[in-house]
Amino acid sequence: MSCWRSTRLFDSVNSASPLWSILHSPGFVLNTPEHVVFVAYPLIPWIGVTAVGYSLGQVYGWDTDCRRSFLLRLGLVASLAFLVIRGLNTYGDPARWMPQKTAVFTVLSFLNTTKYSPSLLFLLMTLGPAMVFLWSVDRGTPRILRPALVIGKVPLFYYLLHFPLIHLLAIATCYVRYGSAHWMFESPDLANYPFTAPPGWGYSLPVVFLAWAFVVVAMYPLCRWFAALKQRRSDAWLSYL
């Protein structure tokens, strides 16, 4: 995170009211010497994305050719809009991209948009290619991707459970490396949010990807069980998970 971006973030955090932080922009709900309550996931932006997802479900009742055409056009337009707006570098995200020492890092700067709360450019950058992907698999899901359908049937169930699983893995890693895990439960200030990193904490990108793959594979049997439960039962609450 650049100094400019950090300054903008903390300025917005300090100026936001508790209600505004809960609904729209990350910020403090409570900030005292004894306790800090910080909202990292405002409600409105992600509820808006969820609402768009529910609305998109109606498209799958359309004629196949009409649906595929819509998905492709929507995806291409959103992706092109991202390239144009990001290229102008004046609107759509609080973090501006800047030329870097190499072309690769310049591209990474170009793609480094704000996720919390999601900016217009972040949504265009992610949802646009997602629509193109849905178009590409609309006539049949490749065999290698079929396990993803199981998780896709219970998205909120997966989302709610993968956080505690990752936290448990972090606790176990702390115990193995340091013999203690108190760091995982300490967040004395925003600089140490969401935990206080112990000495030497952090791993290479391949190790991070390996941990991510482990979490997905570990969650698969639970998701498969819950998806089967949803098929057997018609309780209203199950439709939300």
C-alpha positions as CSV (number, residue, x, y, z in Angstrom):
1,M,0.0,0.0,0.0
2,S,1.5,3.3,-1.0
3,C,1.8,6.2,1.4
4,W,-0.8,8.2,-0.5
5,R,-3.3,5.3,-0.4
6,S,-2.6,4.8,3.4
7,T,-3.2,8.5,4.0
8,R,-6.5,8.5,2.1
9,L,-7.6,5.3,3.9
10,F,-6.9,6.7,7.4
11,D,-8.5,10.1,6.4
12,S,-11.7,8.3,5.4
13,V,-11.6,6.1,8.5
14,N,-11.2,9.1,10.8
15,S,-13.9,11.1,9.1
16,A,-16.6,8.4,8.9
17,S,-19.4,8.2,11.3
18,P,-20.1,4.7,12.9
19,L,-23.3,4.3,10.8
20,W,-21.6,5.3,7.6
21,S,-18.8,2.8,8.4
22,I,-21.2,0.0,8.9
23,L,-23.2,0.7,5.7
24,H,-20.7,2.0,3.2
25,S,-17.1,2.8,4.1
26,P,-14.5,1.1,6.3
27,G,-14.0,2.9,9.6
28,F,-14.3,3.0,13.4
29,V,-17.5,2.2,15.3
30,L,-15.6,2.5,18.5
31,N,-12.1,3.9,19.1
32,T,-11.0,4.3,22.7
33,P,-7.8,3.5,24.5
34,E,-9.4,0.4,25.9
35,H,-11.3,-0.9,22.9
36,V,-11.3,-0.6,19.1
37,V,-14.2,-1.8,16.9
38,F,-13.3,-1.4,13.2
39,V,-15.6,-2.2,10.3
40,A,-13.7,-3.8,7.4
41,Y,-16.7,-5.2,5.5
42,P,-19.4,-2.5,5.0
43,L,-22.8,-3.8,4.2
44,I,-24.2,-1.9,1.2
45,P,-21.5,-2.5,-1.5
46,W,-21.4,-6.3,-1.1
47,I,-25.2,-6.5,-0.7
48,G,-25.4,-4.6,-4.0
49,V,-23.1,-7.2,-5.7
50,T,-25.2,-10.0,-4.1
51,A,-28.4,-8.4,-5.5
52,V,-26.8,-8.3,-9.0
53,G,-26.0,-12.0,-8.6
54,Y,-29.6,-12.9,-7.7
55,S,-30.8,-10.8,-10.6
56,L,-28.4,-12.6,-13.0
57,G,-30.0,-15.9,-12.1
58,Q,-33.1,-14.8,-14.1
59,V,-30.9,-14.8,-17.2
60,Y,-30.7,-18.6,-16.9
61,G,-34.4,-18.9,-17.7
62,W,-33.8,-17.4,-21.2
63,D,-33.2,-19.1,-24.5
64,T,-29.6,-20.5,-24.6
65,D,-28.4,-18.4,-27.5
66,C,-30.0,-15.2,-26.1
67,R,-28.4,-15.9,-22.7
68,R,-24.9,-16.6,-24.1
69,S,-25.0,-13.5,-26.2
70,F,-26.0,-11.4,-23.2
71,L,-23.3,-12.9,-21.0
72,L,-20.6,-12.3,-23.6
73,R,-21.6,-8.8,-24.4
74,L,-22.0,-7.9,-20.7
75,G,-18.6,-9.3,-19.9
76,L,-16.8,-7.7,-22.8
77,V,-18.4,-4.3,-22.1
78,A,-17.5,-4.4,-18.4
79,S,-13.9,-5.5,-19.1
80,L,-13.4,-2.8,-21.8
81,A,-14.9,-0.2,-19.4
82,F,-12.4,-1.2,-16.8
83,L,-9.5,-0.8,-19.2
84,V,-10.7,2.6,-20.4
85,I,-11.6,4.1,-17.0
86,R,-8.5,2.7,-15.3
87,G,-6.4,4.0,-18.2
88,L,-7.7,7.5,-17.6
89,N,-6.6,7.2,-14.0
90,T,-8.9,9.8,-12.6
91,Y,-12.0,8.0,-11.5
92,G,-13.3,4.7,-10.2
93,D,-10.9,3.9,-7.5
94,P,-9.2,5.8,-4.6
95,A,-5.8,4.2,-5.5
96,R,-4.2,5.6,-8.7
97,W,-1.9,3.4,-10.7
98,M,1.6,4.6,-11.4
99,P,4.5,3.5,-13.8
100,Q,6.9,1.2,-12.0
101,K,10.4,0.0,-12.5
102,T,9.4,-2.8,-14.8
103,A,6.5,-3.5,-17.1
104,V,5.3,-6.4,-14.9
105,F,5.1,-4.2,-11.8
106,T,3.3,-1.5,-13.8
107,V,0.7,-4.0,-14.8
108,L,0.3,-5.0,-11.2
109,S,-0.1,-1.4,-10.2
110,F,-2.8,-1.0,-13.0
111,L,-4.7,-4.0,-11.5
112,N,-4.3,-3.0,-7.9
113,T,-7.8,-1.8,-7.2
114,T,-9.6,-1.4,-3.9
115,K,-11.6,-4.4,-2.7
116,Y,-12.8,-3.1,0.8
117,S,-15.1,-1.5,0.1
118,P,-15.2,-2.6,-3.6
119,S,-14.6,0.2,-6.0
120,L,-16.3,0.6,-9.4
121,L,-13.0,-0.5,-11.1
122,F,-12.6,-3.6,-8.8
123,L,-16.1,-4.7,-9.7
124,L,-15.6,-4.1,-13.4
125,M,-12.2,-5.9,-13.3
126,T,-13.7,-9.0,-11.6
127,L,-17.3,-9.3,-12.7
128,G,-16.5,-8.6,-16.4
129,P,-14.2,-11.6,-16.9
130,A,-16.6,-13.6,-14.7
131,M,-19.3,-13.0,-17.2
132,V,-17.1,-14.1,-20.1
133,F,-16.2,-17.2,-18.1
134,L,-19.9,-18.0,-17.6
135,W,-20.4,-17.6,-21.4
136,S,-17.5,-20.0,-22.1
137,V,-18.9,-22.8,-19.9
138,D,-22.6,-22.2,-20.7
139,R,-22.9,-25.2,-23.0
140,G,-21.3,-27.6,-20.6
141,T,-19.0,-27.5,-17.5
142,P,-15.5,-29.1,-18.2
143,R,-14.9,-32.2,-16.1
144,I,-12.1,-30.5,-14.2
145,L,-14.4,-27.8,-13.0
146,R,-17.3,-30.0,-11.9
147,P,-16.3,-30.1,-8.2
148,A,-16.7,-26.3,-8.2
149,L,-20.4,-26.8,-8.9
150,V,-20.7,-28.4,-5.5
151,I,-19.3,-25.4,-3.8
152,G,-21.3,-23.1,-6.0
153,K,-24.5,-24.6,-4.8
154,V,-23.7,-23.6,-1.2
155,P,-21.7,-20.4,-1.5
156,L,-22.6,-18.8,1.8
157,F,-22.1,-22.0,3.7
158,Y,-18.6,-22.2,2.3
159,Y,-17.9,-18.5,3.0
160,L,-19.0,-18.7,6.6
161,L,-17.0,-21.8,7.4
162,H,-13.7,-21.1,5.6
163,F,-12.9,-18.2,7.8
164,P,-12.8,-20.2,11.1
165,L,-10.9,-23.0,9.2
166,I,-8.2,-20.5,8.1
167,H,-8.0,-19.1,11.6
168,L,-7.6,-22.6,13.1
169,L,-4.8,-23.3,10.6
170,A,-3.1,-20.0,11.6
171,I,-3.4,-21.0,15.3
172,A,-1.9,-24.4,14.6
173,T,0.9,-22.9,12.6
174,C,1.7,-20.5,15.5
175,Y,1.8,-23.4,18.0
176,V,4.1,-25.4,15.7
177,R,6.5,-22.5,15.0
178,Y,6.5,-20.6,18.3
179,G,4.8,-22.8,20.9
180,S,2.1,-20.2,21.5
181,A,-0.7,-18.6,19.5
182,H,-1.5,-15.5,21.5
183,W,-0.7,-13.3,18.5
184,M,-3.8,-14.6,16.7
185,F,-6.0,-13.0,19.4
186,E,-4.2,-9.6,19.7
187,S,-5.1,-6.5,17.7
188,P,-4.1,-3.5,19.9
189,D,-4.5,-1.0,17.1
190,L,-5.3,-0.6,13.4
191,A,-1.7,-1.1,12.4
192,N,-1.9,-4.6,13.9
193,Y,-5.3,-5.4,12.5
194,P,-6.6,-8.2,12.4
195,F,-3.8,-9.7,14.5
196,T,-0.3,-9.0,15.8
197,A,2.1,-10.8,13.5
198,P,4.8,-12.7,15.4
199,P,8.5,-12.4,14.5
200,G,9.3,-13.8,11.0
201,W,5.6,-14.3,10.2
202,G,4.8,-14.7,6.5
203,Y,5.3,-17.2,3.7
204,S,6.2,-17.2,0.1
205,L,3.4,-17.0,-2.6
206,P,3.7,-20.8,-3.5
207,V,3.1,-21.7,0.2
208,V,0.1,-19.3,0.4
209,F,-1.4,-20.9,-2.7
210,L,-0.8,-24.3,-1.2
211,A,-2.6,-23.3,2.0
212,W,-5.5,-21.9,-0.2
213,A,-5.8,-25.2,-2.1
214,F,-5.8,-27.1,1.2
215,V,-8.7,-25.1,2.5
216,V,-10.7,-25.5,-0.7
217,V,-10.1,-29.3,-0.7
218,A,-10.9,-29.6,3.0
219,M,-14.2,-27.7,2.6
220,Y,-15.3,-29.8,-0.3
221,P,-16.7,-32.8,1.7
222,L,-18.7,-30.4,4.0
223,C,-20.1,-28.6,1.0
224,R,-21.1,-31.8,-0.7
225,W,-22.8,-33.0,2.4
226,F,-24.7,-29.7,2.8
227,A,-25.7,-29.6,-0.9
228,A,-27.2,-33.0,-0.5
229,L,-29.0,-31.9,2.6
230,K,-30.5,-29.0,0.7
231,Q,-31.8,-31.4,-2.0
232,R,-33.4,-33.7,0.6
233,R,-35.1,-30.9,2.6
234,S,-37.1,-27.8,1.8
235,D,-36.6,-25.7,5.0
236,A,-36.8,-22.0,4.1
237,W,-33.5,-21.2,5.9
238,L,-31.5,-23.6,3.8
239,S,-32.2,-21.5,0.7
240,Y,-30.0,-18.7,2.1
241,L,-26.9,-21.0,2.5
